[in-house]
Amino acid sequence: DTGWDGMVHSTQLDEEKLIAAKAKHPGDVYTVGSRVWLKISNVEGYSKRAKLQGSIKYVDQQDGKDLDAGEQQLLLDLTSRGLTSE
């Protein structure tokens, strides 16, 4: 247990998984307390209260493999939302 809690923006969820599950709401697939692999794109702060920005859709949820090693897709997503990655 890492002790980290967080929220993921809906644009960074795995859309294919949501479609396959015929989810009407992200909460139908990703419930409170779900344990997921997360690709971190930004960290604000240096404690357990740090704010993490990340994506579920670019990490294989079975083994944690990075599906966007060059970070091209993640950077496009962030840029389209007016955000940056550090």
N, C-alpha and C positions, 0 to 999 in steps of 0.2 A: 504494500500500500504506500503510495507516494505522499498521501496527505493533501494532494492538490484537488481543489474543486474548481469548476469553471463552467462557462457557457460558451457555446459555439454559435456564431451567426448562421442563420438559416441558409445563406448562400454558400456556406462551407460544409454543408452536409452532403452525403453521397446521394445524389439525385437518382441514380440507377437503382439503388437499394430502396428508396422511397417509392419509385414507380413499380418495381417488382412486388413490393408489399401492398400495392394499391392503397397507400397511405393517403388519407385525406388531410392529415396534419402531421408535422414532423414528430410530435409526441406519440404517434401511433407506432413508431419504430424506435425512436430515441427517447427513452423515458428518464425521469429524474433518477439519478444513481447509476445510469448506464456507465460501464467502463469501456473506454474507447482508446484507440491509438490516435494521437494528435500530432500533426506536423506544426511545430511552433514557428511563427513568422515574425513575432515581435514580443518583447517583454518590457513592461514598464514597472520598475521597482525591483528590489532585491530581497524579498522576504516571501513568506507564504501568502502574503496579501498582495503580491505582485499581480498585475493584470497581464494575462497571456492572450495573445491573438494567435489563432491557429485554424487549421483545416482538418476535417475528418476525411474528406473525399480524395485526398492525395496520399493516403496511407492505407495499405492493405490491412483490413481489420482482423484478418486471420493470424498474420505473423508480424505485423508492424513494418513491413517493407515499404520504403519510400517509393511512391509511384510517379513522382515528379522530381527526380534527383537534380535536374537542372533548374528547378524552381520556375520554369517558364510559365506554366499554367497558373501557379499560385500568384506570381507577380502580375499577370494579366488580370486575374480576379481582383486583386487588391487595388490595382490602378484604376480599374473600371468603377470601383467604389470610392475612389479618392483617398485611399489609404496607402501607406508605405510599409515596406518590410525592411528591418534593420539586420 
